[in-house]
């Protein structure tokens, strides 16, 4: 009897099929919380950008399965060349692990997306993971390369989904390889002998492109009014190939689509992620959370504030970014907003409200924003031109400002000199991470079995195609 499937209508990818296994996963409370974790924190600038990690996770699964379908025949041929036993079972094993890792790759994401991630305690997450999985060799650990939110996703998978995944894979006559799932989530590859597994890892968490990046670029671009321009994702997926066992490549026919993706990503970083309003409001939320936490301890030499505010019992009751908060309490953006409003409201009722608190409240909740000095890279460059100093001195200033520790020192010095409060002035540094300029990754494409075409995107207007025999 054929398995009954449900269909979810997605704004970006159209219809996404959901089988019984996927339905079981997405119905879990730990996955449903993603409906209340926004993908972007750009609502102050783009009110329509209210899409969440929930639909993004479904989209990544959809793209992962489409990409796998494209390379499956080539993958089968390569496995036959290796004289792999029971190839059909091997392909099922690879497909299932890719599918569920793609679906669960963001299940541990923090409230307020990457703003909240800075409050994750990496040491705590690693410690909790090691309580749930035996890691014999740290050098070959499946979590060695993970970022904080990837590690939290690994923890949630181990804590909340491992048993369900075992049951789902058993119904497909396959065994769960939990290490493989964790490696896909963190992008931690095996040695060269496991080249087929490494292909799956690259599809979800690889450089410079993967289906995770492809989905959030498509989704973020659409929800912000196509700031970055059109991306032909289907053309790219249809151009995937496996010329050898070293990794995935794109055929030369994908060149124009890859260039559009690069341009779209750079535009989104410039005009959305690093727009001065988005950068500033992100800073305010982070500052507000840090300030609220400080109110629960010693503040300006005063005794603990807890006795004055009976609603706040102790700091651990208000932790929003611990392993327990994410995996057990299923905290979301709403919990953070409630927490900030609650603490700030209680503090504002105090007749002795501190000047810094009042300033922060006015900016975040009253939109009494500070005036920005440099809105764009162009304006910043013009500012440097006004400095009467040799070119090398100006370059030193830029290098100095790239380090957050230097910025904090400069902030403190200027505030003390001008005798102004902590939140009345701020220097905020943000890296654009342009693919075209700073990252300069190679994109490989294959046209013939005996040839690799190396596509260098170091320059937008001058794409070089270098041919190298292998």
N, C-alpha and C positions, 0 to 999 in steps of 0.2 A: 504494500500500500504506500502510495506516494505521500511524503510528509506535507502536511498542510502549512502553507506559508501566509504570513500577513504582509501587507504593503504599507509603508509610510511614505507620504508625499513630502519630499524635501524641496525647499526653495531653489537650491543650487543644482542638485543632481537628478531631480525628478523622482521617480519611484524607487524606493529602496526596499528590497525584499528582506523580510525578517522571518527566519525559521524558528522552530521551537527552542533551540539552544540559545540563539540570540535574544529571543523574547524573555527567556528565563533570566538572562544576565541583565537586560535593561530594565526589567521590572523590580530588581533589587533596590532597596532604599539607598545603598551606597552609590548606585548609578543614577537614580532619579534625582539625587542632589545636584547633579550637573545641570539640570534644568534651571537652577538658581545661581549658577556661576557664569557670569558674563564672559564672553570670549575677549572682548575689548573693554578698556576703561576710557572710552572716548565719548561718552554720552554728553558731556558738557559742550562738545563741539559738533558731534553727529548724533542727534537725538534718536535717529532710527537704528543705530548700531546696538540693538538689544539682543542680538543672537547669543547663544550660550554654548558651553562646552558639550552639552547633550547632543545637539544636532551636528556639531563638529565631529564628535566621536563616531557617530553613525556615518558621516561623510567620509571619514578616513577609512573605515571598514569597507565602504562601497568602492572607493578608489583602489584599495589594496587588493580586493577581489578582482577588479577589472584588470589591474596590472598583472596579477598572477595568471589570469586567463590568457593574457597576451604572451607570456613567456613559458607557459606550461609545456608546449610541444618541444621547444628548444631544451627546456629543463629535462624532459624525459629522455631526449637523445643523449644529453651529457651524462645522465645517470646510466644509460645503457652502455656508453663508452667505458664507464667505470665498473661495469659488470656488477652493478648494485643488485642485491637480492630483493625480490618482491617489490618491484618499482611502483606498482599501484598503491601499495600500503605506504610507501615512502612519500609519494605525492599527496596522499590524503593527510598524512602526518604534517607535512609542510604547510598545506593549505589551511588546515584547521588551526594550527598554532599562529600562523600569520593573521588569520581572520580575527581570532579572539584577542590577540595582543594589540591589533589595530583598534579594536573596539574599546579596549580597556586602557589604552595608553595614557589617557588624561584623567583617570578615575580618582587620582589623588590630588588633583589641582586645588590650589588654595583659594579661599574667598578673595575677591578683587583681583583674580588672575595673578599676574606677575608682581603686582604691588605687594600682595600678601605673602608671596613666596619668600621674600627677604626675612620674614619672621619665622620661617621653618628652622628648626634646629637639626642640622644635618647629622650631628653626632647621635642625637636621640633616634632619628629615623634609622640610621645604620645599626644601632644597637637593637632596636625593635625587630628589624629584618633578620638579624642574626639569631634572634630567639626563635624564629619561625623556619629558618632554613639553615642547613649545615653548609658552611663554606670552608672547604679544606685548604684551598690555595688562594690567598688574597690576590696574587698576581693574575690569576685566571678567574677572578670573581665576576659573576654576571652583573654585578651592580657597580663595578669599578669606575665606570665613566659617567655615571648618572648625575644629572642636575638634581636640585632639591625636589622639584615637583615630580620628576621621573622616579626618584627614589620613594617618594610618598605613594606614588601609584603602585610601585612594586609592593610596598607594605600593605596597601589596601587589597591588592590582588591576593596576596598570601593570607591575609587575615579574613577576608570576606568572600572570596570567589574561588579559592582553590578546590574546595569540595564540589561545588557546582561544575567547575571545569572538568574535573575527573569524571563525573557522571555523564556530562555531555560527550566527551571524547570516547568514553566506553561504549556509548550507543553507536558510535561510528567505527567501532572495533579498533580503536586507537588508544594509546596510553598517553597521559599528560606528562609532558616534559616541562616542568615549571621553570627550570633554569632557562630554557629556550624562550619562554614568554618574557621573562625578566630581561634577557639579553635584547630582545626586540624592542622593548620599552626604553631601555637605557642606551641602545646603540652600541652595545659591547660585543664585538665580534669574537668568534672562535679562531683557532688557527686555520691555516689554509686547507687542511684536510676536510673541514666541514664547510666547503665552499657553497653548497646548496643552502645551508642554514644562513650563511652570511648574506646570500642574495635576499632572503626574506627580511633580515635585519636592515639591509640597505633600503628596502622598499618603504619601511615605516620610519626609520631613524638613520638617515644617511646624509652625506654631504656631496654636492651642494643642494641636491633636490631629493625630496621624498614625498610620499602621498600625504603626510601630515602637513608639510609646508604648502603643498598644492591646494589642499582643502581650505586651509585658513586664508591663503591668498585669494582664492576664488570667493570665499564667503565674506571676508573683511572688505574686499573690493566692492562686491555687490551691495553690501549693507551701508557703505559710506558713499554710495552714488557713483560707483565706477571711477573713482579718483585715479586708479592705476591703469585703466584701459583694459581692453579685451584679452583674455587668456584662452587659448585653444587647448584645453586639457585633453580632449579626446585624441587630438593629433599627436600629442606627446606620448600618451599611453600606447597608442598604436605603433609608435616608433621604438618602443623598448626592445632590446635584444640582449642576447648573451653570447658575445663573440668568443669568449673563453671563460675559464673558471675563476678569473680574477675579479669579476664583478659585472654589474649591469652597465649597459651603454644605451645611447640613443642613436638611431639611424640618422644619416645626414638629412633626411627629409624632415626631421624635427627642428632643424636649425632656426627657422623663422619663429616657431612656437616657443622655443627656448629663449630666444631673444626677447620676445614679448613678456615672458614670465619674469625675466631679469628686470626689464623696465618697470613692470608692474610692482614687483617687490620693492625696488628702489623708490618708486613714487609713493607707495604706501608708507614706507619708513619716513620719507621726507615730509609728506603732507598730512599723515594721520598719526602714526606712532610718535613722531618727533615734532609735531606741530606744537607751538609754544603753549597753547591753552591745555593740550593733553598732558604735556610734560609738567606743567605747573600744577594742574589739579591732581595728577598722580603724586606729586611731591607733597601736596597739602594733605591727601589721605594718609600717606605714610607718616608725615609729621604729626598728624592728629592721633593716629594709633599709638605712636611712640609717646606722645604727650599724655594720652589717657592712661597708658601703662605707668608712666612716671607719677601720676596722681595717686596711685595705689601704694606708693612707698614714700620715702623721705622726699619732700619737695620744698625747696627754698629754705631749708633748715627747720621747717615746721614739723610738728608730730604727724604721725600717720593720719591720712584723711579718712580712713575707714570708719572710725567712731562717729564722724560727722555725717556719714552717708550710710545708714544701716543696710541699704540695698546691696552695697558692695561688702561681701563678707571677707573674702581673701582673694589674692591675685589668681590662684589656680582655678577659681570658679569662673573666671572671665577669660581664660586662655582660649583663643580661637584658632590657634595654629599648631597645636600639639598633635601627636599621632592619635590620641584618644578623641580629640575634637573632630578630626577628619574622618576616622574610621568608625567611631562609635556614635558620636553626637551629630554627625552629618552636617556640620556647620556650612553656611552658605553666605553669599554677599549680604543677604537680609540680616543675618545675625551680626555681621560687622556694622552695618548701618545702625541697627538697634543699639548695639553696645556703645558706639560713638555718641549717638544722640542722647542715650541715657546718662552716660558719665558726664558729658558736656552740660546737659540740662541741670544735673545735680550740682555741678560745680558753679554754674552761672547763677544759681539761686543764692549762693554764698555772697554776702555783702562784701567780703574781702577777696573777691575774685581777682586772680593775678592778671597783670597786664598782658603777659604772653598768651594766656588762655583766651582772654578777651579778643586779642588781635587774631588769633587762629580761628575762633568762632566766627568773627566778622567776615573773614575771607572765605572759609569753606561753606558755611551755612547761609551767609548773607551775600555771597558772590561779590564781596567788596575786594576785588582782585587788585594786587599790586601791578603797577605799570611795568611792562617788559622792556628791557633795554635793547635786546637783539632778537628779532622775530625769525630771522633766517640766517643761513650761512653767509649770504651776500652782505647783510647788515653787519655781521660780526667782522667780516673781512674789511669793510669800510671803516669800522671802528679801529682796527689795527693800523689802517693807513693814516689815521689821525695822530698816532703816537710818533713823536719826534725822536726816532731811534733807528739805528742801522737794522737792516733786514734780519740779521742773525739774532738780534736782541728780541725782535718781534716773534721770531720762531721759538725762542726760549719761553716767551710768555704763553704761547699756544701749548707747548709741551708741558709747562708748569700747570696749566689749567686742565690738562687731561687727567691728572691724578686727584682723586676725591679727597685724599688727606690734605693736599695743598689747598684745595678749595675751602675746606672747613677752617683751616688756619687763617686764610685770607678773610673769610666771612667774619670770624671772631675778631680779627684785628680791626676791620672796618667798623664793625658794630661798636666796639669799645671806643674807637676814635670818634665816631659820630654820636656816641651815647644813645643808641637806639635799641629796641627790644629784639629778641631772638627771631621773631617771625615778621619783622618789618622790612627785612631784606634777605634775599637768598641768591646764591649762585648755584645753578643747576646744570650739570654737564650731562650730555646724552650723545652716545655714539650712533651714527647713522647706519653703520655696517653695510655700506653699499657693496653689492656683488660686483658692480662694474669697476669700482675703484679700490676699496680697501681689502676686500676678501679675495678677489682674483682667483677663484677656483677654476679648475679645468673641467670641461664637460666633454666626455668621450662619446663618440658616435661611431657606429660601424656600418659600412656599406657593402663590404665584401668580407668573406670569411678570412681572407689573408691580410686584411687591412684595418687599421684603426685610424679614424679621423679625429684629430685632437682640435677641439674648438676653443680658442682662447677668447674670453669675454673681458679682456683687460681694457678694451676701448669700445665704447658703444658704436661708434661710427665706422670702426675699422676691424671687422672680425676676420682673423686670420685662420686659415685651414691648413694645418700641417699634416703631411702624410708620413707615416712611419711604418716600415715593414715589420711584421712580427713572425 
